[in-house]
Amino acid sequence: MDQPAPRDQVTQLESRITTLDEENRGLRGEVEALNTNRAALARCGEELAEIRRAAAQTLAIEQENRNLQQETALAREQVAHLERENASLRKKSQRDWFLAGAGVGFGGLLLGLIIPILPWRRQRRRWDQF
């Protein structure tokens, strides 16, 4: 006989079945572990995508913040310029009122000096002078 006895074959096959069952259990455990890892990896991928979106929003917010800071600086410069212009206009207005008052005072002085000198007599007209 070239082949071993059937009892030996059954024993060998049973031992092989036992080995394959153990190997099958081990592989099923690995499959479960891989499925668990795959699920964890999927969650990590989702978290990464969310973090990237948040980071992109952060970059957009930072850029908007820079733009707003520039606008604020320009607005402050404009306010300072307008305040200086307002102060200048107030000084000019005060100067104009001072000059107007001085002109009125000087005009009153001149009138006060000239009016007494003017002759206020009426010339009487007579019937014979026409």
BELTA-V11452 format. One record per backbone hydrogen bond with DSSP energy under -1.0 kcal/mol. CO is the residue of the C=O (numbers start at 1). NH is the residue of the N-H. Records with the same first field share a line. If there is no record, write none. Layout:
BEGIN
CO=NH, NH
END
This chain:
BEGIN
5=9
6=10
7=11
8=12
9=13
10=14
11=15
12=16
13=17
14=18
15=19
16=20
17=21
18=22
19=23
20=24
21=25
22=26
23=27
24=28
25=29
26=30
27=31
28=32
29=33
30=34
31=35
32=36
33=37
34=38
35=39
36=40
37=41
38=42
39=43
40=44
41=45
42=46
43=47
44=48
45=49
46=50
47=51
48=52
49=53
50=54
51=55
52=56
53=57
54=58
55=59
56=60
57=61
58=62
59=63
60=64
61=65
62=66
63=67
64=68
65=69
66=70
67=71
68=72
69=73
70=74
71=75
72=76
73=77
74=78
75=79
76=80
77=81
78=82
79=83
80=84
81=85
82=86
83=87
84=88
85=89
86=90
87=91
88=92
89=93
90=94
91=95
92=96
93=97
94=98
95=99
96=100
97=101
98=102
99=103
100=104
101=105
102=106
103=107
104=108
105=109
106=110
107=111
108=112
109=113
110=114
111=115
114=118
126=129
END
